[in-house]
Amino acid sequence: MSSGISSIAATTSRATQYTVLNESLEKLQRNLEVLKDTVEDTVVQAEWMKRLMTIHSSLLMASSRTLKEETDIQGQGRENQETS
């Protein structure tokens, strides 16, 4: 009788362990799917960030050039006034 009870207990314990393992694997699979979606979103966002940085850099260089040209023009105007 004792060996029959221990056999049933071992089978029940093993079944419980398989159930816990199965639940853990399902949770892991869901987390991997979320990670995959997050990585895909990150790839798209990285491409847009690259474009945004290019636009920002272009605007910064253009404004720098415009301000430099404006400063040069004002400087030439002052030189002309001083020589007059």
Secondary structure, DSSP 8 states (H G I E B T S, - for coil): -HHHHHHHHHHHHHHHHHHHHHHHHHHHHHHHHHHHHHHHHHHHHHHHHHHHHHHHHHHHHHHHHHHHHHHHHHHHHHHHHHH-
